[in-house]
Amino acid sequence: MVKRKQALVMFSLIAFVAICQCTKTDKAADVTNAVSAEEEVSADQLSMNAHSGLTEQGKNIFRFDTFGDEEFWSGLLHIDKAIAGAANGGFGPGVSPATALAVGLKVDVRALPPSVIAGINSGSIDLNDPATTLALLKLNAVVGINGSFNPNGSLKAIGITCASCHSTVDNSFAPGIGKRLDGWPNRDLNVGTIISLTDNAQPIADMLHVSEPTLRQVLSKWGPGKFPAILFMDGKAFRPDGKIAANLIPAAFGLRGVNLTTYTGWGDITYWNSFVANLEMHGKGNFSDRRLNNPSKYPIAVENSFYHVVNNPDLITSKLQALRAYQHSLDVPEPRASSYDKHDAAKGKGLFLHKAKCASCHTLPLYTDNRLHKASDIGIDDFEAKRSPTGKYRTTPLRGLFTKAKGGFYHDGRFAKLSDVVDHYNRYFHLHLSWSERHDLVEYLKSL
């Protein structure tokens, strides 16, 4: 069994989404994986999946399966002890529900019994007490975090699931507490702050060949809604311009028919789910990609044998088909009718299809042509593209943009607003769009 020398510190990444990228990649030539390449799922296949229970199985995997990653999050990082706090058998002050909500964790209101809801409303349940967090974990109410408990009721271990990054809630009960919204990117989640709870950061610092204070400084700079998936492959924490090299958490909905599910087209959804579950969530499975066996490009991956991981038993590979079925069942959420101007959006659609040339890459109905594009073709730097095996950016599907607005647009949030994106392309492609045309185009994008 090939073991990783040190552990990664990342949360799951299933479907990287930026706002523009466009030439197909030869996945069969470049990727050696434990699972087959993506197959296009037809409506009939989806119906069969649903009928057979595969989609429901995938839903449970997405929401609750840790793939055995407790060994990392609890065994190595001791995040369970940090959550419990010294008063509950751990260390430090502990993590209260108020603190957990402040760093972007969410609570599923449907997992709360009426007595708990009444207690929160009346104030008899203390949201500033870490013991309340433990009670919520026992109810399986903290989205994306699974806790296991000893017979005496103390917290034994925690693990993370896909939902930690790729679900949020509708805030119907209170901010951060509501009904689950699976597939939505959790742009409130401060991954760096959560990882910083560890009292054992030295193994991670050693893996990256930095001091522990330097590591903690880097973690503090990721900010809400971001993490750097490739840092623990290539060791690059900063961009050439000095900015942190961390990307926005993507959505996991609307992926049916989308062949490349990352910002830079690393592979199809099944490949990336395997990558994430093994190398970022730190689950126990099998994974192989010879592209990572490149010491000049991916020195950290080579040092830690991330290009070929074998575990027995394999807790991941057998679940990938069902996980894909569930992700493919997640439709794109519709924006509120009041969130955009319908008349202006109708004019914007004409511009999108013709004068602004957006549809030349963002082809309807998926709003992507499933291709890769050189950085120079879209007018941005190639730093993130060169970190991938493709060296390019993929054409991103644009629907549901309203769910991805927090933190900005593109892979790294470099454009704060949709108007900034439109202005960028107007300048770069010399489109000569007037102010009103740019406005209409933004309204159309908001309607997707």
C-alpha positions, -999 to +999 in steps of 0.1 A: +000+000+000+014+034-011+008+059+017+010+096+017+038+109+038+019+139+050-017+150+049-033+177+027-053+204+043-082+211+020-119+208+018-136+191-011-136+206-046-160+191-070-168+215-097-146+245-103-166+273-119-152+306-132-168+329-158-150+324-190-126+300-206-127+280-242-103+233-272-109+199-260-085+180-238-074+145-245-082+130-211-076+094-222-040+102-230-032+121-199-052+106-170-047+072-155-076+069-130-092+041-109-126+050-126-136+054-162-139+088-180-171+108-178-200+095-198-227+118-209-258+111-189-291+112-209-325+120-195-334+084-197-303+074-178-310+099-151-346+085-148-332+050-145-307+062-119-335+078-099-356+047-102-329+024-090-321+046-060-286+055-073-294+092-071-307+089-035-276+069-026-255+097-041-274+123-020-265+105+012-229+102+001-227+139-008-242+149+025-229+124+050-200+103+037-165+112+050-147+085+031-128+077+063-112+112+065-115+113+103-080+100+105-068+132+090-091+158+105-092+143+140-062+119+141-037+143+127-052+178+131-072+172+162-100+195+150-124+175+171-106+185+202-105+221+191-143+220+186-150+204+219-128+227+239-111+221+273-144+220+292-156+191+270-124+170+269-106+189+242-083+219+242-087+257+241-120+276+243-139+253+219-161+263+190-196+275+199-224+276+174-220+314+171-183+309+163-191+281+138-216+303+120-191+332+120-166+311+100-192+300+075-205+266+088-242+261+083-270+243+103-297+223+087-329+234+104-347+202+092-324+182+114-335+201+145-363+187+167-390+212+178-376+214+213-343+226+200-359+251+177-380+264+206-349+266+228-330+287+203-360+310+199-364+314+236-327+317+243-327+288+267-302+271+244-269+289+246-254+295+211-222+307+227-215+273+244-193+247+227-215+220+243-243+232+221-221+226+191-216+190+203-253+186+206-259+198+171-232+174+158-251+146+176-282+156+156-262+155+124-273+191+119-240+208+110-239+208+072-209+189+060-194+179+094-200+144+108-192+137+144-188+103+161-192+100+199-179+078+226-203+058+249-200+085+276-212+112+251-178+129+245-168+137+209-146+109+195-139+123+160-151+145+132-149+141+094-159+163+066-182+156+036-187+171+001-215+193+016-191+213+037-180+233+007-207+226-018-239+232+002-253+261+021-287+269+036-315+293+028-313+313+061-350+307+066-347+303+103-317+326+110-285+336+092-266+304+086-296+282+098-321+270+073-330+244+047-301+228+028-292+241-007-271+213-021-247+222-048-246+259-039-210+271-032-205+280+005-188+313-001-189+321+036-168+291+046-134+303+060-114+271+054-081+287+065-095+298+098-110+263+105-077+246+097-059+270+120-078+255+149-053+227+149-026+224+176-006+202+153+002+223+122+039+213+120+033+182+097+016+204+072+043+230+074+070+203+070+052+190+039+052+225+023+088+232+036+078+263+055+078+272+092+046+268+112+042+306+117+045+310+079+019+283+073-006+300+097+000+333+080-009+318+047-040+302+061-052+335+074-050+350+040-073+326+022-104+344+034-141+333+032-151+311+003-116+303-010-090+277-008-060+267-030-066+232-044-032+229-060-011+244-032-005+209-019+006+197-053+030+225-063+036+244-031+028+278-046+010+299-020+012+332-038+007+345-073+036+364-090+019+397-082+020+388-044-017+380-040-027+348-023-031+319-048-065+307-036-096+301-057-133+305-051-153+275-039-174+264-069-209+253-074-218+216-078-251+220-096-259+222-133-231+198-143-251+174-164-234+175-199-205+195-186-173+175-194-147+196-177-156+204-141-127+225-129-115+260-137-086+246-157-101+214-170-082+188-149-108+162-158-144+151-157-166+151-127-157+115-117-120+121-119-122+153-099-144+137-072-118+110-068-090+136-067-108+156-040-120+127-019-085+112-018-061+141-019-081+170-003-107+156+020-081+130+028-103+100+026-092+064+022-094+053-014-074+046-046-063+073-069-038+074-098-028+102-122+006+100-138+005+137-147+012+144-110+044+124-112+063+155-124+089+167-099+095+201-116+058+210-118+043+191-088+072+187-063+049+183-032+028+157-050+058+137-060+074+138-026+042+125-011+033+100-038+000+117-045+002+105-081-006+069-070-025+063-038-037+029-027-058+020+003-073-013+014-102-012+018-110+015-008-138+036+007-142+059-023-141+044-058-173+023-054-193+055-044-183+077-074-210+066-097-238+074-073-221+107-063-220+117-100-257+107-104-267+130-075-246+159-087-261+155-122-296+156-107-290+190-092-306+216-114-295+252-117-314+274-093-335+301-108-329+337-098-358+357-083-377+376-109-372+408-089-334+404-090-331+417-126-349+438-151-368+415-176-370+441-203-333+450-202-324+413-199-342+405-231-322+431-249-291+417-232-298+383-246-295+396-281-262+412-273-250+380-257-258+360-288-245+385-314-227+418-308-209+409-276-200+374-290-204+357-256-222+328-272-192+319-294-178+302-263-208+301-239-229+281-262-266+275-253-282+256-236-253+247-213-236+281-217-203+263-224-188+246-254-169+222-232-136+235-245-103+248-232-089+282-240-055+299-238-052+327-212-044+352-240-077+343-256-097+357-227-073+385-217-060+373-183-027+359-169-019+322-172-007+316-137-035+293-126-037+277-161-001+267-160-006+250-126-029+225-143-019+197-167-038+215-195-022+249-193-055+264-202-089+276-188-122+259-196-153+276-209-174+279-178-212+273-178-228+306-167-262+297-153-269+304-117-245+332-115-264+348-087-254+320-063-217+326-071-216+364-068-202+366-033-164+368-035-164+380-071-161+363-104-135+342-123-116+315-105-099+339-080-126+365-077-106+391-095-137+408-108-159+420-080-191+424-101-206+412-133-202+447-147-165+444-142-164+412-162-184+428-190-162+458-190-131+436-192-143+418-223-156+451-239-121+465-236-102+433-245-122+424-275-129+460-286-166+453-287-176+490-285-205+483-263-223+514-250-230+519-213-266+509-218-256+478-238-232+468-211-260+473-185-284+452-205-259+424-209-254+424-171-291+421-166-292+391-189-264+374-170-282+380-138-313+363-153-295+330-161 
